[in-house]
Amino acid sequence: MSHYYGVILAGGRGTRFWPRSRRASAKQVLTIFGERSLIQSTVDRLAPLIPPERLWVLTNDHLREEITRQLPMIPRRQILAEPVQRNTAPAIGLAAHILHSLDRDAVMGVFPSDHVIAKPRRYLQLARAAFRAAAAGNIAVLGIAPRWAETGYGYIEFPRGTRQGSLDPAQVLSFREKPDSRTAAKYLAAKWFYWNAGMFFWRTEVLLNALRRHLPKTASLLASLPRFSDRGFAAKLNEVFPKCENVSIDYAVLERAGNVVGFPCDEIGWNDVGSWNAVYELVARDRDGNAARSVVISAESTGNYVDAGNKLVALLGANNLIVVDTPDALLIADRERAQKVGDIVKLLEQNRRKDLL
């Protein structure tokens, strides 16, 4: 385990959590549940497996200082700001390049910074199994058993009869892009398709070889970087990283590689917390189905989610709404349209309201 490393991806903007999620305070650094932010909870969850000195965070210039403040246990130099956003393949390739230069036997796990996992002990058992499979030379992934016919996730296809929750790796037959509703229903009924949760494991040399094979331009650019400890690393990174292809690791490597195995997880309480409605579904609700992080009084109101800080909110005849209040912006949205809150951010960008981004 001394060669196990964790790479936490924390560069997203979380636009569907506007108005609380902004460029400098995106979803991953928010305290949506309890007293710890989502990224702090991610580090807490991984602690029994990967100590802070072997954790690395990839983020952006807007968030780096806040993440550094929230995670003082992680060495500051291991919280990196990408010069520009180039999707997950260049970001993960960069992490692999750095770790391989520091430890030729490094095995890295890639973890989202903004997911909820309610059963961390069971999750760590599966993560340990995935690390072991990766140490043996495989690319390993974790699959989440679908609970509904979701069209917003990619899917992992396992062989028929693969046992859910097994700690033995199963061959991955294919990765499927986000399906239409009819196809998603077929995947749900089949029982051997699992959601792709974006958690991957590999030896750094295995990934770097795969990038050279499947994404040679980006691999060549990353290979031109000096060692991480060299004085000129940051300047060279600023020069070459913007030239990398803007492509996901799923498309660049996973869908093309032949040595991919997976672990179809049993119940670990996973949720990607993709919208305010997902938060509503995860928190306690009163007898009228209202949930709140604020003081709320209600009459003839059901199914609402309210987050308004210390302000008292009174609901009268309001149903199935999202209400999120911040000092400079108020969101009121139909809960069924919570996935479209990011469209508001696009409108703000079009209207050049940088003060609200």
Secondary structure as UniProt FT lines:
FT   TURN            2..3
FT   STRAND          4..9
FT   HELIX           15..17
FT   TURN            18..20
FT   TURN            23..24
FT   HELIX           27..29
FT   TURN            34..35
FT   HELIX           38..46
FT   TURN            47..49
FT   HELIX           52..54
FT   STRAND          55..59
FT   TURN            61..63
FT   HELIX           64..70
FT   TURN            72..73
FT   HELIX           76..78
FT   STRAND          79..81
FT   HELIX           88..102
FT   TURN            104..105
FT   STRAND          107..112
FT   STRAND          116..117
FT   HELIX           120..135
FT   TURN            136..137
FT   STRAND          139..144
FT   STRAND          155..157
FT   TURN            160..161
FT   TURN            164..165
FT   STRAND          170..171
FT   STRAND          174..176
FT   HELIX           181..190
FT   STRAND          193..203
FT   HELIX           204..214
FT   HELIX           216..223
FT   TURN            228..229
FT   TURN            231..232
FT   HELIX           233..240
FT   HELIX           241..243
FT   HELIX           250..254
FT   TURN            255..256
FT   STRAND          260..265
FT   STRAND          270..271
FT   HELIX           276..282
FT   TURN            287..288
FT   STRAND          291..292
FT   STRAND          296..299
FT   STRAND          305..307
FT   TURN            309..310
FT   STRAND          313..316
FT   STRAND          321..326
FT   TURN            327..328
FT   STRAND          329..334
FT   HELIX           335..340
FT   HELIX           341..350
FT   TURN            351..352
FT   HELIX           354..356
//
